[in-house]
């Protein structure tokens, strides 16, 4: 076991994958010599060479299009999109080609492409640098969409993503890059399609993923001071979504709050709320509540603390749910 921040855990996962499988390649803007804007790929070009850790031109559509071609020839490309808001020039390649070629070819063509996207806010950056586009990709059949919340999951889920024959949108919560934790590098699979209960509770279920899992845990700690027992679920996989784990929890607690950094309108919280409403209607003690960002372009840094969900907003939602 090693103690390392999430950024280093991701670096270690790619290092180990590059070492074990010569078909694995990394590509993206400034990922080689610079080591990426967040230094997640630092040192890998020096270790594996420019033919396997490639600096690309500033063109996201070209990055993903090239990766599709490489995957067709037997490689396993891992692409970095420098910031979340930069992914949209490649949106057509991802949704019209990458997600569909396996079905279009009746299963004969596999595209084991991982697209790494640093996403989310709270780093003092404006629009195009602090987006949360996960619902757009989750709505697209043919893509796996996942987001780790801690260093161990960052390592294991990245190893799992690279080994997968499915295209994976790998969302890295950039505000958690420096969150430290123990990492077991022998754990190369994470069963990421299964959500994890990271805090047992009896009064209410609080579901989150990626950057907001630590916030959800902090809210559960604060609620415990008031005598409340909050169960916290880390969803981990956004598509497919592990509804079974959430359903079992809600049948125990009778209440559910879903939180994410993306706006609540059209977000993943609405999907989870709908399914839990269908499955747990007679067992719910209160409506499923959502706590997310507001339906507006990402604001300037001075007010992003008010834009993003925080402990106070989660505690308000907990009170609202328990008051029904």
N, C-alpha and C positions, 0 to 999 in steps of 0.2 A: 504494500500500500504506500502511496505517495500523496503528500498534501500539495495541492496545486490549485491555481485559479481556473475558472472555466475556460479562458482563452488558451491556457497551457494544456488543459485536458483535450481540447479540440485539436491542438497542434500535435499532441502525442498520438491521438487516434489516427490522424492522417499520416504521421511518421510511421507508425506500425503497419498501416495498410500499404503504404508505398514499399516498405521493406518486404512484406510477405507476398505481395502480388505485383508483378511487373506490368500488369495491364492497367494499374491505377495511375491516373494522371491528374495533376492539378492545373487549373487555368483561371485567369482572372486579371483584373486591372491592378497592377502594382503588387501582386502577391509574391513575386519572386525576389528581386533585389531588395525591395523595401520591406517585404514581409507582411504586406497588407496594411491598410489604414489602422487597424487595431492590432497589428503585429501577430495575428493568429497563425500565419504561415511562416513566421520568422525562422530563418535558418534552414528551411527545407530545400530551397534552391541550391544552397551551398552543399547540402548533403547528397541530393539526388540529381542535380544538374538541371540545366535549362530545358532539356528535352522532356522532362517529366514534371517540372514545376515552371509553368510558362506564363510570362507576362503577356497579356493580350492587348490589342488596341482598345481604345475607349469606344466600345460598341457592344452593348449587351445582346442585341439580336445576333450578332456575329459570334459571340461567345457560346450562346446556347445552340445556334445552328451548327457550329463546328463540333460541339460536344455530341450532338445527335449523330453526325457523320462518323465521329470516332467510335461511338457506341455500336454503330452498325458494323464496324470493322473489328469489333471484339475488345475494345478498350472500356475502361470504367472511369469516365471523366468525373472529376469533382470540380464544379465551377463556383467561383465566388462572384456574387453581385455586390459591389462595394458598399452600397447603402440600399435599404429597402425601397426607397422611392425611385431608384434607378432601374428597378426590375421591369418597369412598364414598357420600355422599348423592345424587350424580349417577350412580352406577354403573348403575342401571336405565336411565336415559336413554341412556347411552353404549352399553351392551351390548344392550339390547332394541330401541332405536330407531335411534340414530346409525349403528351398525354394520350394520344390517339393511335399511334402507329402500331402498338401491340394488338389492339382490337382490330384495326384496319387490316392487319396482315393475318388475322385469324390465329394469333398467337405465335406465328413463326418468327417474328422479329421482336427481340427484347432490347430495351433501352435502359441499361443500368447507369443512369445519370443522376448525380446528386447536385442540386443547386443550393449552395449555402447563401443565406440572406441574413445579414445582421439587421434586426428589426426592433421596433419599439422606440420609446422615447426616454425622457428623464436624463438626457446627457447634454442638454443645453443647445440642441440643434433645431433648426426650423424644418418646415415642410421639405419633402424629398429626402430627408435624413432621419426622420423619426416616424415613419409610417408603420401601420400594422395591417398588411394586405392579406392576412391568412384566409379570410372568408372567400376571397376571390378564387384562391387555389383549391380550397376545400370543396367548392361548388363544382369544380372541374373533375369529372370522373376520369380515372386513369392515373391520378397522382396520389402519392402518399405525402401527407403533410404532418410534420412533427416539430416539437419544440421542447428542448430540455430546460430544466430549471435549476440544475446543480451540476457540479463538475463530473460526478460519476456518470450521470445520465448523458452528459455531453460527450464523454468518451465512448460509452457503450452504445449509445444511439447512433453516433457517427460511424462507428465500426459496423453496426447493423445496416445502416443506410448504404454504405459503400458496398457491402456484400449483397445487397438486395438487387434482384433483377428488375425491379420496378423503378420508375423515375421517382425521386424523392425531393420534395421541397423541404429543406432543412433550415428552420427559422431559429437563429441564434439571438437570444435576448441581450442586446449590446450593453444594457445597463448592468448586466450580471457577469460580464466578462471577467471582472476582478473578484468575484465571489469565490472564496477558497473552500475546499473540501477534500476529503480523502478519495483517492482514485485507485481502483484495482485494475491494472492493465491486462489482467488475464480474463476479465469479463468483457467478451467481445460481442455479446448479444444482450439486449435489454428487455426483450418482450415488450417493445415500445407500444404495441397496439393495445396493451392493457394499462388502464389508469392505475395509479397507486394511491392508497390511503396513507397520507403522510402524518395525519393526526386523528386519532380516534375521538369520537364524540357522540353525544346522544340527543342534543337539543336541536341541532340544525346542521345541514350539509352545506359547505362552502367549496365550490369547484372553481379551479383556476388552472392556468398553464403558463409555462415560460416565465416572463418577468414578474408576474403577479403572485406566484406561489409564495415567495418570502413575505409579501405584503399580507396575503391571506393568513399565513401562519402568525404573523405579528398581530393581526386583528383577533385571531383566536386566543392568543395570549392575553390581550387586553380584555376580551370578553370573559376569560376565565377569572379575572379579578372581580367580576360582578357575579360570579357563581354560575356562569354559563359554560356548557360543554359543546364546543364546535368541532364537527368533523371536517377535515380539510382533505380534498382530493386533488391530486396533480394529474390532470388529464393526459399529459405527455403527447399523445397522438391526437391530432385535430381531424385528420381524415386517414383511416377510419376512426370513428368516435366510439369510445368504449362506454356505451350507454348502460350496459349491464351492471358495471360497478357502481355507477351513479344511482341507478334504480334501486339496487340493494341497500345502498346507504339511505336514500330518501324514504324507503319503506320502513327504515328504523327510526329516522328522525322526524319525518313528516314535513320537512321544510327544506327548500333549496335556494341558494343564491349562486349565480354564476357571474364571475368577474373576468374581464379582459381589458387590455389597453385599447383595443379597437373600439370605434363607436358602437353603441348598443344597437343602433338601427342597422338591420341586415347582418348583424354579427353572429358569431358562433353561439353566443348565449341564447339567442332566439331559437336556434335549432335545438339546442339541448332542452330548453324550456318546453318547446312543443312536444318533443318525444316523451319527456318525463310527465308532462300533462296527460298524454295519451295513456301511458303505462301505469301511472300512480294516481290517477284522478281521485279515486275514493280514499286514498291514504294521505292525501295532502291536507295539512292543517292551515296552509296559507298559499297564496299564489306564488309561483316561481318568480323571483326577482332577479333583475340584471343590474350590474354595476359596471359601467364602461365609460369610455370617453364620449364627448359630445359630437353630434353629427355636424361637423364643420371641418374645414382644413386645419391641419396641425398649427397651433399658434406659436407666437414668439416665445423664447425661452423664459421671459419674465413671468409668464402666466401658465406655463405648462404644469406646474404643481397643482393648479386648480383644474386643469383640463383632464389630467389622468386620475384614475381611481387611487385612493389612498386609504390609510387605516380609518380615518374619521368617516369617510363615505361608506366603507364596509360596515362599520359599527352602526351607522344610521340605518343601513339596510337590515342588519340583524335585528335591531330594535323594531323596525317596521314589520318584519316578518313575525316576530314573536308577539307583537301586539294584536295580531289578527285573532 
